[in-house]
Amino acid sequence: MFGLGMPELLVILLIALVVFGAARLPQIGSSLGSAIREFKKSVESPGREVPPAPPEEIVCGQCRRPLQKDWITCPHCGTKREA
């Protein structure tokens, strides 16, 4: 594991305990775990952010969000609507 042995890990844990305190270490661990979980979820399922628009709708060429017929520019990204 990165060339770290047990003594090095104990020194790092001791420094973290001194810097953050015993009460904050569980909070830091849980927030780090949830951040890693969210990252894995976003990597496993890309493209779930913007749903595809139905074919009869006009969509922005850059951000692919639906546009109304009377809009000249996209209010989301500012791109001019294609003809």
ABEGO torsion letter per residue (X at the ends): XGGBBAAAAAAAAAAAAAAAEAAAAAAAAAAAAAAAAAAAAAAABBGAABBBBBAABBBBAAAGBBBBAABABBAAAGBBBBX
